Amino acid sequence: MRGLRDRLAGFWADRRAITAVEYGLIASAMAFVLVNIFLSLGTPLSQIFVSLGTKL
């Protein structure tokens, strides 16, 4: 158990690890926002393309 605690303490002290976690959180937040935008625009955008396709 002590070895795990020492490794976690070393991980916490390493600034690169904290930066990687921050980038991971930013990337996941951006992915969440983008997925919600695409889902909310999906149906209206599909209707626009169908409308254009029938006019052509």
All heavy atoms as atom14 arrays in JSON, in Angstrom:
{
  "sequence": "MRGLRDRLAGFWADRRAITAVEYGLIASAMAFVLVNIFLSLGTPLSQIFVSLGTKL",
  "atom14_mask": [
    [1, 1, 1, 1, 1, 1, 1, 1, 0, 0, 0, 0, 0, 0],
    [1, 1, 1, 1, 1, 1, 1, 1, 1, 1, 1, 0, 0, 0],
    [1, 1, 1, 1, 0, 0, 0, 0, 0, 0, 0, 0, 0, 0],
    [1, 1, 1, 1, 1, 1, 1, 1, 0, 0, 0, 0, 0, 0],
    [1, 1, 1, 1, 1, 1, 1, 1, 1, 1, 1, 0, 0, 0],
    [1, 1, 1, 1, 1, 1, 1, 1, 0, 0, 0, 0, 0, 0],
    [1, 1, 1, 1, 1, 1, 1, 1, 1, 1, 1, 0, 0, 0],
    [1, 1, 1, 1, 1, 1, 1, 1, 0, 0, 0, 0, 0, 0],
    [1, 1, 1, 1, 1, 0, 0, 0, 0, 0, 0, 0, 0, 0],
    [1, 1, 1, 1, 0, 0, 0, 0, 0, 0, 0, 0, 0, 0],
    [1, 1, 1, 1, 1, 1, 1, 1, 1, 1, 1, 0, 0, 0],
    [1, 1, 1, 1, 1, 1, 1, 1, 1, 1, 1, 1, 1, 1],
    [1, 1, 1, 1, 1, 0, 0, 0, 0, 0, 0, 0, 0, 0],
    [1, 1, 1, 1, 1, 1, 1, 1, 0, 0, 0, 0, 0, 0],
    [1, 1, 1, 1, 1, 1, 1, 1, 1, 1, 1, 0, 0, 0],
    [1, 1, 1, 1, 1, 1, 1, 1, 1, 1, 1, 0, 0, 0],
    [1, 1, 1, 1, 1, 0, 0, 0, 0, 0, 0, 0, 0, 0],
    [1, 1, 1, 1, 1, 1, 1, 1, 0, 0, 0, 0, 0, 0],
    [1, 1, 1, 1, 1, 1, 1, 0, 0, 0, 0, 0, 0, 0],
    [1, 1, 1, 1, 1, 0, 0, 0, 0, 0, 0, 0, 0, 0],
    [1, 1, 1, 1, 1, 1, 1, 0, 0, 0, 0, 0, 0, 0],
    [1, 1, 1, 1, 1, 1, 1, 1, 1, 0, 0, 0, 0, 0],
    [1, 1, 1, 1, 1, 1, 1, 1, 1, 1, 1, 1, 0, 0],
    [1, 1, 1, 1, 0, 0, 0, 0, 0, 0, 0, 0, 0, 0],
    [1, 1, 1, 1, 1, 1, 1, 1, 0, 0, 0, 0, 0, 0],
    [1, 1, 1, 1, 1, 1, 1, 1, 0, 0, 0, 0, 0, 0],
    [1, 1, 1, 1, 1, 0, 0, 0, 0, 0, 0, 0, 0, 0],
    [1, 1, 1, 1, 1, 1, 0, 0, 0, 0, 0, 0, 0, 0],
    [1, 1, 1, 1, 1, 0, 0, 0, 0, 0, 0, 0, 0, 0],
    [1, 1, 1, 1, 1, 1, 1, 1, 0, 0, 0, 0, 0, 0],
    [1, 1, 1, 1, 1, 0, 0, 0, 0, 0, 0, 0, 0, 0],
    [1, 1, 1, 1, 1, 1, 1, 1, 1, 1, 1, 0, 0, 0],
    [1, 1, 1, 1, 1, 1, 1, 0, 0, 0, 0, 0, 0, 0],
    [1, 1, 1, 1, 1, 1, 1, 1, 0, 0, 0, 0, 0, 0],
    [1, 1, 1, 1, 1, 1, 1, 0, 0, 0, 0, 0, 0, 0],
    [1, 1, 1, 1, 1, 1, 1, 1, 0, 0, 0, 0, 0, 0],
    [1, 1, 1, 1, 1, 1, 1, 1, 0, 0, 0, 0, 0, 0],
    [1, 1, 1, 1, 1, 1, 1, 1, 1, 1, 1, 0, 0, 0],
    [1, 1, 1, 1, 1, 1, 1, 1, 0, 0, 0, 0, 0, 0],
    [1, 1, 1, 1, 1, 1, 0, 0, 0, 0, 0, 0, 0, 0],
    [1, 1, 1, 1, 1, 1, 1, 1, 0, 0, 0, 0, 0, 0],
    [1, 1, 1, 1, 0, 0, 0, 0, 0, 0, 0, 0, 0, 0],
    [1, 1, 1, 1, 1, 1, 1, 0, 0, 0, 0, 0, 0, 0],
    [1, 1, 1, 1, 1, 1, 1, 0, 0, 0, 0, 0, 0, 0],
    [1, 1, 1, 1, 1, 1, 1, 1, 0, 0, 0, 0, 0, 0],
    [1, 1, 1, 1, 1, 1, 0, 0, 0, 0, 0, 0, 0, 0],
    [1, 1, 1, 1, 1, 1, 1, 1, 1, 0, 0, 0, 0, 0],
    [1, 1, 1, 1, 1, 1, 1, 1, 0, 0, 0, 0, 0, 0],
    [1, 1, 1, 1, 1, 1, 1, 1, 1, 1, 1, 0, 0, 0],
    [1, 1, 1, 1, 1, 1, 1, 0, 0, 0, 0, 0, 0, 0],
    [1, 1, 1, 1, 1, 1, 0, 0, 0, 0, 0, 0, 0, 0],
    [1, 1, 1, 1, 1, 1, 1, 1, 0, 0, 0, 0, 0, 0],
    [1, 1, 1, 1, 0, 0, 0, 0, 0, 0, 0, 0, 0, 0],
    [1, 1, 1, 1, 1, 1, 1, 0, 0, 0, 0, 0, 0, 0],
    [1, 1, 1, 1, 1, 1, 1, 1, 1, 0, 0, 0, 0, 0],
    [1, 1, 1, 1, 1, 1, 1, 1, 0, 0, 0, 0, 0, 0]
  ],
  "atom14_positions": [
    [[0.83, -1.19, 0.0], [0.0, 0.0, 0.0], [0.87, 1.25, 0.0], [0.52, 2.25, -0.57], [-0.93, -0.05, 1.22], [-1.92, 1.05, 1.27], [-3.11, 0.83, -0.05], [-4.2, 2.14, 0.28], [0.0, 0.0, 0.0], [0.0, 0.0, 0.0], [0.0, 0.0, 0.0], [0.0, 0.0, 0.0], [0.0, 0.0, 0.0], [0.0, 0.0, 0.0]],
    [[2.01, 1.17, 0.67], [2.9, 2.33, 0.74], [3.45, 2.68, -0.64], [3.61, 3.85, -0.97], [4.03, 2.06, 1.72], [5.02, 3.19, 1.84], [5.55, 3.31, 3.24], [6.66, 4.23, 3.31], [6.52, 5.54, 3.45], [5.32, 6.06, 3.54], [7.57, 6.33, 3.53], [0.0, 0.0, 0.0], [0.0, 0.0, 0.0], [0.0, 0.0, 0.0]],
    [[3.73, 1.67, -1.44], [4.27, 1.91, -2.78], [3.27, 2.67, -3.65], [3.65, 3.58, -4.39], [0.0, 0.0, 0.0], [0.0, 0.0, 0.0], [0.0, 0.0, 0.0], [0.0, 0.0, 0.0], [0.0, 0.0, 0.0], [0.0, 0.0, 0.0], [0.0, 0.0, 0.0], [0.0, 0.0, 0.0], [0.0, 0.0, 0.0], [0.0, 0.0, 0.0]],
    [[2.01, 2.32, -3.52], [0.98, 3.01, -4.28], [0.86, 4.46, -3.82], [0.75, 5.38, -4.63], [-0.37, 2.3, -4.11], [-1.56, 2.95, -4.79], [-1.35, 2.99, -6.3], [-2.84, 2.19, -4.44], [0.0, 0.0, 0.0], [0.0, 0.0, 0.0], [0.0, 0.0, 0.0], [0.0, 0.0, 0.0], [0.0, 0.0, 0.0], [0.0, 0.0, 0.0]],
    [[0.93, 4.67, -2.52], [0.85, 6.03, -1.99], [2.03, 6.87, -2.46], [1.87, 8.05, -2.81], [0.81, 6.0, -0.46], [0.5, 7.35, 0.13], [0.44, 7.36, 1.64], [0.02, 6.11, 2.21], [0.38, 5.68, 3.42], [1.19, 6.41, 4.16], [-0.05, 4.54, 3.89], [0.0, 0.0, 0.0], [0.0, 0.0, 0.0], [0.0, 0.0, 0.0]],
    [[3.21, 6.28, -2.49], [4.39, 7.0, -2.96], [4.28, 7.34, -4.44], [4.64, 8.44, -4.87], [5.65, 6.18, -2.72], [6.02, 6.09, -1.24], [5.53, 6.93, -0.46], [6.77, 5.17, -0.88], [0.0, 0.0, 0.0], [0.0, 0.0, 0.0], [0.0, 0.0, 0.0], [0.0, 0.0, 0.0], [0.0, 0.0, 0.0], [0.0, 0.0, 0.0]],
    [[3.76, 6.4, -5.24], [3.59, 6.68, -6.66], [2.55, 7.78, -6.91], [2.73, 8.64, -7.76], [3.2, 5.41, -7.41], [4.4, 4.51, -7.66], [4.07, 3.45, -8.63], [3.13, 2.52, -7.99], [2.59, 1.47, -8.59], [2.87, 1.24, -9.84], [1.77, 0.68, -7.94], [0.0, 0.0, 0.0], [0.0, 0.0, 0.0], [0.0, 0.0, 0.0]],
    [[1.47, 7.74, -6.14], [0.46, 8.78, -6.29], [0.99, 10.14, -5.85], [0.69, 11.16, -6.47], [-0.8, 8.42, -5.49], [-1.66, 7.32, -6.08], [-2.81, 6.99, -5.14], [-2.17, 7.69, -7.44], [0.0, 0.0, 0.0], [0.0, 0.0, 0.0], [0.0, 0.0, 0.0], [0.0, 0.0, 0.0], [0.0, 0.0, 0.0], [0.0, 0.0, 0.0]],
    [[1.8, 10.16, -4.81], [2.4, 11.42, -4.36], [3.36, 11.94, -5.42], [3.4, 13.15, -5.68], [3.12, 11.22, -3.04], [0.0, 0.0, 0.0], [0.0, 0.0, 0.0], [0.0, 0.0, 0.0], [0.0, 0.0, 0.0], [0.0, 0.0, 0.0], [0.0, 0.0, 0.0], [0.0, 0.0, 0.0], [0.0, 0.0, 0.0], [0.0, 0.0, 0.0]],
    [[4.11, 11.06, -6.04], [5.01, 11.48, -7.11], [4.25, 11.98, -8.32], [4.64, 12.95, -8.96], [0.0, 0.0, 0.0], [0.0, 0.0, 0.0], [0.0, 0.0, 0.0], [0.0, 0.0, 0.0], [0.0, 0.0, 0.0], [0.0, 0.0, 0.0], [0.0, 0.0, 0.0], [0.0, 0.0, 0.0], [0.0, 0.0, 0.0], [0.0, 0.0, 0.0]],
    [[3.14, 11.32, -8.62], [2.29, 11.76, -9.72], [1.72, 13.14, -9.44], [1.67, 14.01, -10.31], [1.16, 10.75, -9.92], [0.26, 11.05, -11.08], [0.69, 10.84, -12.37], [-1.02, 11.53, -10.87], [-0.14, 11.1, -13.45], [-1.86, 11.79, -11.93], [-1.42, 11.58, -13.22], [0.0, 0.0, 0.0], [0.0, 0.0, 0.0], [0.0, 0.0, 0.0]],
    [[1.28, 13.37, -8.22], [0.71, 14.66, -7.84], [1.76, 15.76, -7.87], [1.47, 16.91, -8.22], [0.08, 14.55, -6.46], [-0.66, 15.78, -6.06], [-0.25, 16.73, -5.19], [-1.94, 16.2, -6.53], [-1.19, 17.72, -5.09], [-2.24, 17.42, -5.9], [-2.86, 15.66, -7.42], [-3.43, 18.1, -6.14], [-4.03, 16.34, -7.65], [-4.3, 17.54, -7.02]],
    [[2.99, 15.46, -7.53], [4.06, 16.46, -7.5], [4.57, 16.8, -8.9], [5.13, 17.87, -9.11], [5.21, 15.96, -6.64], [0.0, 0.0, 0.0], [0.0, 0.0, 0.0], [0.0, 0.0, 0.0], [0.0, 0.0, 0.0], [0.0, 0.0, 0.0], [0.0, 0.0, 0.0], [0.0, 0.0, 0.0], [0.0, 0.0, 0.0], [0.0, 0.0, 0.0]],
    [[4.36, 15.9, -9.85], [4.84, 16.12, -11.21], [3.91, 17.11, -11.92], [2.74, 16.84, -12.13], [4.85, 14.79, -11.96], [5.5, 14.9, -13.33], [6.02, 15.98, -13.65], [5.49, 13.89, -14.06], [0.0, 0.0, 0.0], [0.0, 0.0, 0.0], [0.0, 0.0, 0.0], [0.0, 0.0, 0.0], [0.0, 0.0, 0.0], [0.0, 0.0, 0.0]],
    [[4.42, 18.26, -12.27], [3.6, 19.31, -12.89], [3.1, 18.91, -14.28], [2.07, 19.36, -14.74], [4.39, 20.62, -13.0], [4.85, 21.2, -11.68], [3.73, 21.44, -10.7], [2.76, 22.42, -11.19], [1.62, 22.7, -10.6], [1.28, 22.08, -9.5], [0.8, 23.58, -11.11], [0.0, 0.0, 0.0], [0.0, 0.0, 0.0], [0.0, 0.0, 0.0]],
    [[3.85, 18.04, -14.97], [3.41, 17.6, -16.29], [2.13, 16.79, -16.19], [1.26, 16.89, -17.04], [4.5, 16.76, -16.96], [5.74, 17.57, -17.33], [6.8, 16.68, -17.87], [7.16, 15.72, -16.8], [7.91, 14.66, -16.98], [8.39, 14.39, -18.16], [8.19, 13.86, -15.98], [0.0, 0.0, 0.0], [0.0, 0.0, 0.0], [0.0, 0.0, 0.0]],
    [[2.01, 16.01, -15.13], [0.8, 15.2, -14.94], [-0.41, 16.09, -14.69], [-1.49, 15.84, -15.22], [0.99, 14.23, -13.78], [0.0, 0.0, 0.0], [0.0, 0.0, 0.0], [0.0, 0.0, 0.0], [0.0, 0.0, 0.0], [0.0, 0.0, 0.0], [0.0, 0.0, 0.0], [0.0, 0.0, 0.0], [0.0, 0.0, 0.0], [0.0, 0.0, 0.0]],
    [[-0.23, 17.13, -13.91], [-1.33, 18.05, -13.64], [-1.74, 18.76, -14.91], [-2.93, 18.94, -15.19], [-0.94, 19.04, -12.52], [-0.76, 18.28, -11.21], [-1.97, 20.13, -12.37], [-0.22, 19.11, -10.08], [0.0, 0.0, 0.0], [0.0, 0.0, 0.0], [0.0, 0.0, 0.0], [0.0, 0.0, 0.0], [0.0, 0.0, 0.0], [0.0, 0.0, 0.0]],
    [[-0.77, 19.16, -15.72], [-1.08, 19.81, -16.99], [-1.83, 18.85, -17.91], [-2.78, 19.25, -18.59], [0.22, 20.28, -17.67], [0.89, 21.16, -16.77], [-0.06, 21.01, -18.96], [0.0, 0.0, 0.0], [0.0, 0.0, 0.0], [0.0, 0.0, 0.0], [0.0, 0.0, 0.0], [0.0, 0.0, 0.0], [0.0, 0.0, 0.0], [0.0, 0.0, 0.0]],
    [[-1.44, 17.59, -17.93], [-2.14, 16.61, -18.76], [-3.58, 16.43, -18.31], [-4.48, 16.33, -19.13], [-1.39, 15.27, -18.72], [0.0, 0.0, 0.0], [0.0, 0.0, 0.0], [0.0, 0.0, 0.0], [0.0, 0.0, 0.0], [0.0, 0.0, 0.0], [0.0, 0.0, 0.0], [0.0, 0.0, 0.0], [0.0, 0.0, 0.0], [0.0, 0.0, 0.0]],
    [[-3.8, 16.43, -17.01], [-5.16, 16.31, -16.49], [-5.98, 17.54, -16.88], [-7.14, 17.42, -17.29], [-5.14, 16.12, -14.95], [-6.53, 16.25, -14.36], [-4.53, 14.78, -14.59], [0.0, 0.0, 0.0], [0.0, 0.0, 0.0], [0.0, 0.0, 0.0], [0.0, 0.0, 0.0], [0.0, 0.0, 0.0], [0.0, 0.0, 0.0], [0.0, 0.0, 0.0]],
    [[-5.38, 18.71, -16.78], [-6.09, 19.94, -17.17], [-6.46, 19.9, -18.65], [-7.59, 20.25, -19.02], [-5.23, 21.16, -16.88], [-5.06, 21.46, -15.42], [-4.02, 22.53, -15.14], [-3.31, 22.93, -16.09], [-3.95, 22.98, -13.99], [0.0, 0.0, 0.0], [0.0, 0.0, 0.0], [0.0, 0.0, 0.0], [0.0, 0.0, 0.0], [0.0, 0.0, 0.0]],
    [[-5.54, 19.5, -19.5], [-5.83, 19.4, -20.93], [-6.93, 18.36, -21.19], [-7.77, 18.54, -22.06], [-4.59, 19.07, -21.74], [-3.68, 20.24, -21.97], [-2.31, 20.15, -21.76], [-4.2, 21.45, -22.41], [-1.48, 21.23, -21.98], [-3.37, 22.54, -22.64], [-2.02, 22.41, -22.42], [-1.2, 23.49, -22.65], [0.0, 0.0, 0.0], [0.0, 0.0, 0.0]],
    [[-6.89, 17.29, -20.45], [-7.93, 16.26, -20.59], [-9.3, 16.8, -20.22], [-10.3, 16.51, -20.89], [0.0, 0.0, 0.0], [0.0, 0.0, 0.0], [0.0, 0.0, 0.0], [0.0, 0.0, 0.0], [0.0, 0.0, 0.0], [0.0, 0.0, 0.0], [0.0, 0.0, 0.0], [0.0, 0.0, 0.0], [0.0, 0.0, 0.0], [0.0, 0.0, 0.0]],
    [[-9.37, 17.58, -19.15], [-10.64, 18.17, -18.74], [-11.15, 19.17, -19.77], [-12.34, 19.22, -20.09], [-10.5, 18.84, -17.37], [-10.33, 17.91, -16.19], [-10.01, 18.71, -14.93], [-11.57, 17.07, -15.99], [0.0, 0.0, 0.0], [0.0, 0.0, 0.0], [0.0, 0.0, 0.0], [0.0, 0.0, 0.0], [0.0, 0.0, 0.0], [0.0, 0.0, 0.0]],
    [[-10.24, 19.97, -20.3], [-10.63, 20.94, -21.33], [-11.13, 20.22, -22.58], [-12.16, 20.6, -23.15], [-9.45, 21.88, -21.67], [-9.15, 22.79, -20.48], [-9.73, 22.7, -22.92], [-7.85, 23.56, -20.6], [0.0, 0.0, 0.0], [0.0, 0.0, 0.0], [0.0, 0.0, 0.0], [0.0, 0.0, 0.0], [0.0, 0.0, 0.0], [0.0, 0.0, 0.0]],
    [[-10.43, 19.19, -22.99], [-10.84, 18.44, -24.19], [-12.19, 17.76, -23.99], [-13.03, 17.77, -24.9], [-9.77, 17.4, -24.55], [0.0, 0.0, 0.0], [0.0, 0.0, 0.0], [0.0, 0.0, 0.0], [0.0, 0.0, 0.0], [0.0, 0.0, 0.0], [0.0, 0.0, 0.0], [0.0, 0.0, 0.0], [0.0, 0.0, 0.0], [0.0, 0.0, 0.0]],
    [[-12.43, 17.21, -22.82], [-13.71, 16.56, -22.58], [-14.84, 17.58, -22.53], [-15.95, 17.31, -23.01], [-13.67, 15.72, -21.3], [-13.46, 16.55, -20.17], [0.0, 0.0, 0.0], [0.0, 0.0, 0.0], [0.0, 0.0, 0.0], [0.0, 0.0, 0.0], [0.0, 0.0, 0.0], [0.0, 0.0, 0.0], [0.0, 0.0, 0.0], [0.0, 0.0, 0.0]],
    [[-14.6, 18.76, -21.97], [-15.63, 19.8, -21.95], [-15.94, 20.27, -23.37], [-17.11, 20.46, -23.72], [-15.17, 20.98, -21.08], [0.0, 0.0, 0.0], [0.0, 0.0, 0.0], [0.0, 0.0, 0.0], [0.0, 0.0, 0.0], [0.0, 0.0, 0.0], [0.0, 0.0, 0.0], [0.0, 0.0, 0.0], [0.0, 0.0, 0.0], [0.0, 0.0, 0.0]],
    [[-14.91, 20.44, -24.19], [-15.14, 20.86, -25.57], [-15.89, 19.79, -26.35], [-16.78, 20.1, -27.16], [-13.8, 21.17, -26.25], [-13.17, 22.44, -25.76], [-11.55, 22.76, -26.46], [-11.93, 22.89, -28.19], [0.0, 0.0, 0.0], [0.0, 0.0, 0.0], [0.0, 0.0, 0.0], [0.0, 0.0, 0.0], [0.0, 0.0, 0.0], [0.0, 0.0, 0.0]],
    [[-15.56, 18.53, -26.14], [-16.26, 17.44, -26.83], [-17.73, 17.41, -26.42], [-18.62, 17.23, -27.26], [-15.59, 16.11, -26.51], [0.0, 0.0, 0.0], [0.0, 0.0, 0.0], [0.0, 0.0, 0.0], [0.0, 0.0, 0.0], [0.0, 0.0, 0.0], [0.0, 0.0, 0.0], [0.0, 0.0, 0.0], [0.0, 0.0, 0.0], [0.0, 0.0, 0.0]],
    [[-18.0, 17.61, -25.14], [-19.39, 17.63, -24.64], [-20.17, 18.75, -25.31], [-21.3, 18.54, -25.79], [-19.37, 17.8, -23.12], [-20.73, 17.88, -22.51], [-21.49, 16.74, -22.35], [-21.25, 19.09, -22.1], [-22.76, 16.8, -21.79], [-22.51, 19.17, -21.54], [-23.27, 18.01, -21.39], [0.0, 0.0, 0.0], [0.0, 0.0, 0.0], [0.0, 0.0, 0.0]],
    [[-19.59, 19.93, -25.39], [-20.26, 21.07, -26.01], [-20.49, 20.82, -27.5], [-21.58, 21.07, -28.02], [-19.46, 22.37, -25.77], [-19.97, 23.51, -26.62], [-19.49, 22.75, -24.3], [0.0, 0.0, 0.0], [0.0, 0.0, 0.0], [0.0, 0.0, 0.0], [0.0, 0.0, 0.0], [0.0, 0.0, 0.0], [0.0, 0.0, 0.0], [0.0, 0.0, 0.0]],
    [[-19.48, 20.33, -28.19], [-19.61, 20.09, -29.63], [-20.65, 19.02, -29.94], [-21.43, 19.17, -30.88], [-18.26, 19.7, -30.23], [-17.26, 20.83, -30.35], [-15.91, 20.29, -30.82], [-17.77, 21.9, -31.3], [0.0, 0.0, 0.0], [0.0, 0.0, 0.0], [0.0, 0.0, 0.0], [0.0, 0.0, 0.0], [0.0, 0.0, 0.0], [0.0, 0.0, 0.0]],
    [[-20.69, 17.96, -29.16], [-21.69, 16.91, -29.38], [-23.09, 17.48, -29.19], [-23.99, 17.22, -29.99], [-21.45, 15.71, -28.44], [-22.66, 14.79, -28.39], [-20.22, 14.94, -28.89], [0.0, 0.0, 0.0], [0.0, 0.0, 0.0], [0.0, 0.0, 0.0], [0.0, 0.0, 0.0], [0.0, 0.0, 0.0], [0.0, 0.0, 0.0], [0.0, 0.0, 0.0]],
    [[-23.28, 18.29, -28.17], [-24.6, 18.89, -27.95], [-24.98, 19.86, -29.07], [-26.14, 19.91, -29.48], [-24.66, 19.58, -26.6], [-24.79, 18.58, -25.48], [-25.48, 17.59, -25.61], [-24.12, 18.84, -24.38], [0.0, 0.0, 0.0], [0.0, 0.0, 0.0], [0.0, 0.0, 0.0], [0.0, 0.0, 0.0], [0.0, 0.0, 0.0], [0.0, 0.0, 0.0]],
    [[-24.02, 20.62, -29.57], [-24.31, 21.52, -30.69], [-24.7, 20.72, -31.93], [-25.68, 21.04, -32.61], [-23.1, 22.43, -30.99], [-22.95, 23.47, -29.88], [-23.24, 23.11, -32.34], [-21.67, 24.29, -29.98], [0.0, 0.0, 0.0], [0.0, 0.0, 0.0], [0.0, 0.0, 0.0], [0.0, 0.0, 0.0], [0.0, 0.0, 0.0], [0.0, 0.0, 0.0]],
    [[-23.94, 19.67, -32.25], [-24.24, 18.86, -33.42], [-25.59, 18.17, -33.29], [-26.33, 18.06, -34.27], [-23.14, 17.84, -33.69], [-21.84, 18.45, -34.12], [-20.64, 17.9, -33.74], [-21.81, 19.58, -34.92], [-19.44, 18.45, -34.14], [-20.62, 20.15, -35.34], [-19.43, 19.58, -34.94], [0.0, 0.0, 0.0], [0.0, 0.0, 0.0], [0.0, 0.0, 0.0]],
    [[-25.91, 17.71, -32.09], [-27.2, 17.05, -31.9], [-28.36, 18.04, -32.04], [-29.41, 17.71, -32.58], [-27.26, 16.36, -30.53], [-26.42, 15.1, -30.39], [-26.49, 14.58, -28.96], [-26.88, 14.04, -31.36], [0.0, 0.0, 0.0], [0.0, 0.0, 0.0], [0.0, 0.0, 0.0], [0.0, 0.0, 0.0], [0.0, 0.0, 0.0], [0.0, 0.0, 0.0]],
    [[-28.18, 19.25, -31.56], [-29.27, 20.23, -31.64], [-29.43, 20.77, -33.06], [-30.52, 21.16, -33.46], [-29.03, 21.38, -30.66], [-27.91, 22.13, -31.04], [0.0, 0.0, 0.0], [0.0, 0.0, 0.0], [0.0, 0.0, 0.0], [0.0, 0.0, 0.0], [0.0, 0.0, 0.0], [0.0, 0.0, 0.0], [0.0, 0.0, 0.0], [0.0, 0.0, 0.0]],
    [[-28.36, 20.8, -33.85], [-28.44, 21.29, -35.22], [-28.69, 20.19, -36.23], [-28.91, 20.49, -37.41], [-27.15, 22.02, -35.59], [-26.89, 23.34, -34.87], [-25.55, 23.9, -35.33], [-27.99, 24.33, -35.13], [0.0, 0.0, 0.0], [0.0, 0.0, 0.0], [0.0, 0.0, 0.0], [0.0, 0.0, 0.0], [0.0, 0.0, 0.0], [0.0, 0.0, 0.0]],
    [[-28.65, 18.97, -35.82], [-28.74, 17.85, -36.75], [-30.03, 17.83, -37.54], [-30.03, 17.73, -38.77], [0.0, 0.0, 0.0], [0.0, 0.0, 0.0], [0.0, 0.0, 0.0], [0.0, 0.0, 0.0], [0.0, 0.0, 0.0], [0.0, 0.0, 0.0], [0.0, 0.0, 0.0], [0.0, 0.0, 0.0], [0.0, 0.0, 0.0], [0.0, 0.0, 0.0]],
    [[-31.17, 17.91, -36.87], [-32.46, 17.83, -37.57], [-32.69, 19.03, -38.47], [-33.05, 18.86, -39.64], [-33.59, 17.66, -36.55], [-33.34, 16.51, -35.76], [-34.93, 17.53, -37.23], [0.0, 0.0, 0.0], [0.0, 0.0, 0.0], [0.0, 0.0, 0.0], [0.0, 0.0, 0.0], [0.0, 0.0, 0.0], [0.0, 0.0, 0.0], [0.0, 0.0, 0.0]],
    [[-32.54, 20.27, -38.0], [-32.74, 21.41, -38.92], [-31.79, 21.39, -40.11], [-32.19, 21.7, -41.23], [-32.49, 22.64, -38.05], [-32.66, 22.2, -36.66], [-32.29, 20.74, -36.65], [0.0, 0.0, 0.0], [0.0, 0.0, 0.0], [0.0, 0.0, 0.0], [0.0, 0.0, 0.0], [0.0, 0.0, 0.0], [0.0, 0.0, 0.0], [0.0, 0.0, 0.0]],
    [[-30.55, 21.0, -39.88], [-29.58, 20.95, -40.97], [-29.96, 19.87, -41.97], [-29.86, 20.06, -43.18], [-28.19, 20.7, -40.39], [-27.0, 20.98, -41.28], [-27.01, 22.43, -41.73], [-25.72, 20.67, -40.55], [0.0, 0.0, 0.0], [0.0, 0.0, 0.0], [0.0, 0.0, 0.0], [0.0, 0.0, 0.0], [0.0, 0.0, 0.0], [0.0, 0.0, 0.0]],
    [[-30.43, 18.75, -41.5], [-30.88, 17.67, -42.37], [-32.06, 18.13, -43.21], [-32.14, 17.82, -44.41], [-31.26, 16.46, -41.53], [-31.8, 15.46, -42.35], [0.0, 0.0, 0.0], [0.0, 0.0, 0.0], [0.0, 0.0, 0.0], [0.0, 0.0, 0.0], [0.0, 0.0, 0.0], [0.0, 0.0, 0.0], [0.0, 0.0, 0.0], [0.0, 0.0, 0.0]],
    [[-32.98, 18.85, -42.63], [-34.14, 19.36, -43.37], [-33.72, 20.34, -44.46], [-34.3, 20.36, -45.54], [-35.14, 20.01, -42.41], [-35.82, 19.0, -41.51], [-36.66, 19.68, -40.44], [-36.63, 20.88, -40.26], [-37.41, 18.85, -39.69], [0.0, 0.0, 0.0], [0.0, 0.0, 0.0], [0.0, 0.0, 0.0], [0.0, 0.0, 0.0], [0.0, 0.0, 0.0]],
    [[-32.73, 21.15, -44.19], [-32.23, 22.09, -45.19], [-31.66, 21.34, -46.38], [-31.95, 21.66, -47.54], [-31.17, 23.03, -44.58], [-31.83, 24.0, -43.6], [-30.42, 23.77, -45.66], [-30.84, 24.81, -42.78], [0.0, 0.0, 0.0], [0.0, 0.0, 0.0], [0.0, 0.0, 0.0], [0.0, 0.0, 0.0], [0.0, 0.0, 0.0], [0.0, 0.0, 0.0]],
    [[-30.87, 20.29, -46.12], [-30.28, 19.51, -47.22], [-31.34, 18.76, -48.01], [-31.27, 18.65, -49.23], [-29.19, 18.58, -46.71], [-27.91, 19.27, -46.39], [-27.36, 19.17, -45.11], [-27.24, 20.0, -47.35], [-26.16, 19.82, -44.81], [-26.05, 20.65, -47.05], [-25.52, 20.56, -45.78], [0.0, 0.0, 0.0], [0.0, 0.0, 0.0], [0.0, 0.0, 0.0]],
    [[-32.35, 18.25, -47.34], [-33.44, 17.55, -48.03], [-34.18, 18.54, -48.92], [-34.51, 18.25, -50.07], [-34.38, 16.88, -47.02], [-35.67, 16.42, -47.68], [-33.68, 15.71, -46.36], [0.0, 0.0, 0.0], [0.0, 0.0, 0.0], [0.0, 0.0, 0.0], [0.0, 0.0, 0.0], [0.0, 0.0, 0.0], [0.0, 0.0, 0.0], [0.0, 0.0, 0.0]],
    [[-34.43, 19.72, -48.39], [-35.12, 20.76, -49.15], [-34.31, 21.15, -50.38], [-34.86, 21.3, -51.5], [-35.37, 21.96, -48.26], [-35.61, 23.11, -48.98], [0.0, 0.0, 0.0], [0.0, 0.0, 0.0], [0.0, 0.0, 0.0], [0.0, 0.0, 0.0], [0.0, 0.0, 0.0], [0.0, 0.0, 0.0], [0.0, 0.0, 0.0], [0.0, 0.0, 0.0]],
    [[-33.02, 21.34, -50.21], [-32.16, 21.69, -51.35], [-32.12, 20.55, -52.38], [-32.12, 20.8, -53.59], [-30.74, 21.99, -50.88], [-30.52, 23.35, -50.22], [-29.12, 23.43, -49.64], [-30.75, 24.45, -51.22], [0.0, 0.0, 0.0], [0.0, 0.0, 0.0], [0.0, 0.0, 0.0], [0.0, 0.0, 0.0], [0.0, 0.0, 0.0], [0.0, 0.0, 0.0]],
    [[-32.09, 19.33, -51.89], [-32.04, 18.18, -52.79], [-33.3, 18.05, -53.63], [-33.24, 17.69, -54.81], [0.0, 0.0, 0.0], [0.0, 0.0, 0.0], [0.0, 0.0, 0.0], [0.0, 0.0, 0.0], [0.0, 0.0, 0.0], [0.0, 0.0, 0.0], [0.0, 0.0, 0.0], [0.0, 0.0, 0.0], [0.0, 0.0, 0.0], [0.0, 0.0, 0.0]],
    [[-34.44, 18.33, -53.03], [-35.69, 18.23, -53.8], [-35.81, 19.37, -54.81], [-36.4, 19.18, -55.86], [-36.91, 18.24, -52.85], [-36.88, 19.42, -52.05], [-36.92, 17.0, -51.97], [0.0, 0.0, 0.0], [0.0, 0.0, 0.0], [0.0, 0.0, 0.0], [0.0, 0.0, 0.0], [0.0, 0.0, 0.0], [0.0, 0.0, 0.0], [0.0, 0.0, 0.0]],
    [[-35.26, 20.51, -54.5], [-35.32, 21.65, -55.43], [-34.4, 21.45, -56.62], [-34.63, 21.99, -57.71], [-34.99, 22.95, -54.72], [-36.08, 23.39, -53.78], [-35.72, 24.69, -53.09], [-36.82, 25.08, -52.12], [-36.53, 26.3, -51.39], [0.0, 0.0, 0.0], [0.0, 0.0, 0.0], [0.0, 0.0, 0.0], [0.0, 0.0, 0.0], [0.0, 0.0, 0.0]],
    [[-33.32, 20.73, -56.4], [-32.38, 20.5, -57.5], [-32.92, 19.43, -58.41], [-32.81, 19.36, -59.56], [-31.01, 20.07, -56.97], [-30.22, 21.13, -56.23], [-28.94, 20.54, -55.69], [-29.9, 22.29, -57.16], [0.0, 0.0, 0.0], [0.0, 0.0, 0.0], [0.0, 0.0, 0.0], [0.0, 0.0, 0.0], [0.0, 0.0, 0.0], [0.0, 0.0, 0.0]]
  ]
}
